[in-house]
Amino acid sequence: MPAYPALDTTTLSRRRLLQLLGLGAGTLTLAACVPEAGPAAPQAASTAAAGARTDFSFASWSLTEETAAPAIRELLGQYADANDVKVREVSYPYNEYISQLTLQVKGGQVTGAVHVDVAWLGSLAALGKLQDLGPLAQGADYTQAGLTAAQFDGVQYGLPWNIGAIGLIANSGLLEQAGIGEAPATIDEFEAALKDLKKLGGGVVPYAASTKAAQLKDVLIWMETFGSPLLDGGKVTIGDDASVEAVTWYKSLYDQGLIAADVDRFDARSLFAQGRAAIYDDAIVGRDAVVSDSPDKKLADKLTAWSRPVLAAGDTPRALVWGGALAVVQGDGAETAADFAKWMTSDVEVAKQYFAARGLPPATESALALPEVADDAFGAQFAERITATATTNPFWVYPQYAQIETVIAEQVQAVLVGSAEPKAAMEKAGAAAQKLVD
Amino acid sequence: MSASQFETLQHTNSHSPPRRLTDGQFALLLLLPGGALLLGVVLYPLVAALVTAFFEQSLVVPGRTFVGLANIVDVLTGDFPRLLGQTLVFTVGTTVFPFVIGFALALALNTRIRGAKVLRGLMLIPWLVPGVVVSFLWMWIFNANYGVLNALLETLGLIDGPVAWLAQPGTAMTAVVVAKTWQSFPWMMVMLLAGLQTVPRELHEAAEMDGAGTVRRFFSITLPQVKGIVGLVLLLELIWNFQHFDIIYVLTGGGPAGATQTFATAVYETAFHGFDLGRAGALGLLWMVLLMGLVVVYIRFSEKGEGK
């Protein structure tokens, strides 16, 4: 038997291995320190639909929602069949959507058409990957309000799909039981109405206002109602007397059990659908969810839109613009995605079909003139009482909008659960928001 | 082959000697695929993430500015003590409670009770359920407005109105610990049962004949025999729980008002909801340093065990 040489174990010493690892780590560190490129100017979407249709992605939070997804999928199928393409669905729940979409768009994993809340356009535009859809919007009869809502910094980053507002929706059946005839006009009347509703008992939540951090942005509209501008020429005013007063009032509703703990928009819809909440905040998009989930087959007839009560009689009721738009992320399939976005938002037949399925107001003049849309009593009431006085959130113009909203929500929640005093918490929130604005 | 033939062959090949790898080179070659994967998938993202701790960098605003240790100082003088405290409460709670329950069940199943195998299988179910599903299950139980627990307690007359278990700082952490305990105890039980089954029955029989009672036998025989496996499972659970994310995040999102925030959820929240990559990197760096301490203890413990 031949004698095999002993294995040479000294060639790769521990020191050598460490040196190699050190070298590798150094290289990685250098690579990790490479500066990022700045954003490019938005690329204009092509108006010519000459190119061959290609497969593309479509991202929407609505695809995760049981009541919304079938109607959207039906339309996606129609477009795909008509153009012989495949549409890849991308979806995340609403509360996670902007974070996930930002990551995916930044990383290049998502291109094509994306459903966006108009509040997010600033944040997404800052990534430098959204197309300018201005040329595409020409020739379609979008409402001016819709076009404006889907712009950021003067650029048409989105095509308006369903533009409206967030306001108070009430169950007239429960209001009647509590002896509430007319909508309260002032904050004091509103609180008195909530106390009357509380007396109904049976676990009824008078006002299913948001108390979970994910949707505590709703408190901003109450701050405006109490007279805080939120932002005044680049200076964040949260922490002023009006915002503190608003949060103190919100906390008093919480302590009296007039609003409930552990509620976000989706909990509120669920409670409202079950007849366990009398009033909640939502856009008209919520009608579809609450009506279809409700054991009360007549709930649709009981829905009533309320103008938000004001601090003093004569003030203008506040409401927050809310809407969905379709944007297009540059990359694979972007051209077809842009064509799809225009078809989805401006085709009258599509609007008719989508309205029949979900009751959402379209964003073109011709679709708004459709008899079924014009005859929608609740839609008209919502538009008159809520959308008519809606304004945008002044923080939307900042790419850090989501951060601003988060730091404010955290402090409001700290007040609600008794971990902080309203004055100190709002000053802290204001300072944190100011840092982000600067 | 004869010796002369071998020499001839060597002579013939002397003009183009075969390329021979040293053992070190060969070892490097073997390490290459795994090393490349480690560099690309683990080390690069890790280093890139940690480097952001020294920059002011947003997820949505392009570009970044070097700020030195500012982010780390900011975290250390800000949220760090609170986060450390809450992470420790969660980690210790979700290690100790599953251990106590798991050990008690392992002791019970180690006796000759009827149906032990069926029970052992049933007990494993919570461990097999994905963390997100566990979270939704407990969210439904603890929900203030339509939760099962409130309904049960109200029916029993123990509470007058709904309790917001997940929305009060005092109860939210307890709720999270309960949910994680429910998921973790089966693993503890299985590991400890395996340890218990290695204890020779003769030792117990001899001690029993000498008049030792159950408690005495537990402390004098069982515990010394299984202390190795006990130490191992406790250390592993501590390390895992220190970095646990899914149940906390899904159940409370770190709330209310940050009352259940741990390092894991804080890093995620800061990076992906706050979009502040610099601060998230600083949190991650400090978290990793603490975690490395635990890992060192684990390695020492393992080496000590191997030495024996």
Interface residues (C-beta under 8 A of the other chain):
Chain A: L7 D8 T9 T10 T11 L12 R16 G24 A25 L28 T29 A31 A32 C33 P35 E36 A37 G38 P39 S99 Q100 T102 L103 K106 S123 A126 L127 G128 G203 V205 T211 K212 A213 A214 G257 A260 A261 D262 V263 D267 S270 L271 Q274 R276 P399 Q400 A402 Q403 T406 V407 E410 Q413 A414 L416 V417 G418 S419 A420
Chain B: T22 D23 G24 Q25 A27 L28 L39 L43 Y44 V47 A48 V51 T52 S58 L59 V60 V61 P62 G63 R64 N143 A144 N145 Y146 G161 P162 A164 L166 A167 Q168 P169 G253 G255 P256 A257 G258 A259 E269 F272 H273 G274 F275 D276
